[in-house]
Amino acid sequence: MTEPSAAPANTEDAAWASFKTPLDKTSLVDFCQDVERLIRINPYLEFARWEPCGSNSFRFQGRNLSQDPPFDFELELHVEPKPDGLHIRYNRGLKSSTTFSVKSTDNGSELTITEDYAAVTEKERQKRLHEVDRSLVKWAEDLQGYLIRWDHWSWFSPWRCYMRRVWQPMKPTARRITYILLWISVVEIALIALGVAIYFAEYR
């Protein structure tokens, strides 16, 4: 797998991140159609509300943690499915759209996320730097990791249920805490098993 990278696209008004995945092109395009899941995977976004507001349109509200201090947002987005991915348009904010583009590779597929800022002038962007979404690279990294796990575990229905009903609605901080607690539990179980093994080896 290649590491996600970010750089200007065709103009200075866009940024992109591209990475490889183990999924074939058709499977990855299908995965991208769930726009709520795609956006919730972003570890810098805390959601307060997500609701449909029309055909292929959604309203969402929350906080972006990619800046210090974080900033609140309330947006409407319109989703346009494409044969090779997905195009999302926003009704306000510095970012005018996000495009997910998929292409086939020898061992799977490649996903490119392009964020377009062309609707806002450079002068206006300079005034509103505190509203710039700086989460793209980390979002790409976490999305790549999610897709690798999806390729390994999506056949297992309890895993899919946990990821959709428990993990996905969690705030990023709750996910990190849950991850740490799970690893602590694994270590505790391993230590207990080791203690039992030593006991039987010494006294049986």
LINFEN-V83029 format. One line per field, one symbol per residue. burial: b if it has 24 or more other C-alpha atoms within 12 Angstrom, else e. A space follows every 50 residues. Layout:
BEGIN
burial = ???
END
This chain:
BEGIN
burial = eeebbbeeeeeebbbbbbbbbbbbbbbbbebbbbbbbbbbbbbbbbbeee eeeeeebbbbeebbbbeeeebbbbbbbbbbeeebbbbbbbeebbbbbbbb bbbbeeebbbbbbbbbbbeeeeeeeeeeeebbbbbbbbbbbbbbbbbeeb eeeeeeeeeeeeeeeebbbbbbeeeeeeeeeeeeeeeeeeeeeeeeeeee eeee
END
